[in-house]
Amino acid sequence: MHPVLIDLGRIKVHSWGFMLALAVIVAIVGIGQIFKKEGYDPEKVLDMVIILVLTGLLGSRLAYIAMFEWQEFLGHPGIFFSFTNGGFSGLVWYGGFTASILAFIIYIYRQGLSFWKMADIFAPFLALGYALVRIGCFLNGCCYGKVSESSLAIVFPLLDELSRHPTQLYSSAINCVLFGVLLWYYPRRRFNGQIFIYYLLGYSAYRFFIEFFRENWVFYGSLSAAQVYSLVILAVGIVLYIWRSSDAARRRE
């Protein structure tokens, strides 16, 4: 665990923030290249990525407070800007994903662009960015797994002396594979929106599975909150796939 990569006294570079910044840079460069090939203005990429990141952080923080710190927030609203360990703990991914998708739709609509075409371009880099940020989680020591005697288990010394699944690294590896598959399939897609829908299906399946190894505190019956949300995303993805593929088939007739 290395929550702080560089410590110069008053100036500190936190692992999670560094990996987020790296993810943003990689996304801007990668998406920009595809924009050029597809004939879109690459200068719009920076605005779109920034909007996704900022609304994602906002939504992630709001979701965390709603789930874990609601009573404290009502008494002291200032805790919204308080992150634990001097870093970026206190965020919930699916809150950020929901907020960023809504902001993305609004921006795309105002720019007169196709949501499905844009979503297809961005989807692979959502997976890659997620993979990079999960490495930041590993270094930060958050989002850890359950206690295990597996040969893959490691100790998070700032947490306790127990061996746990490094679920952050599992998540990173799986999403790197998802990135590669989506990027490879992008030029082979049969209809607009197919890559984005595949991302929804791939992410929801991965997240539902990985939750069995993660440490969780919020459950709905026997399922964690993330698993319930994953099932919702999976259902949405299936409905969208049926709709978009059927529409594409009718257009070819």
Secondary structure as UniProt FT lines:
FT   STRAND          4..8
FT   TURN            9..10
FT   STRAND          11..14
FT   HELIX           15..38
FT   HELIX           43..68
FT   HELIX           70..75
FT   HELIX           77..81
FT   TURN            85..88
FT   HELIX           93..111
FT   HELIX           115..140
FT   TURN            151..152
FT   STRAND          154..155
FT   TURN            157..159
FT   STRAND          163..164
FT   HELIX           167..185
FT   HELIX           186..188
FT   TURN            192..193
FT   HELIX           194..210
FT   TURN            211..213
FT   STRAND          219..220
FT   TURN            221..222
FT   STRAND          223..224
FT   HELIX           225..252
//
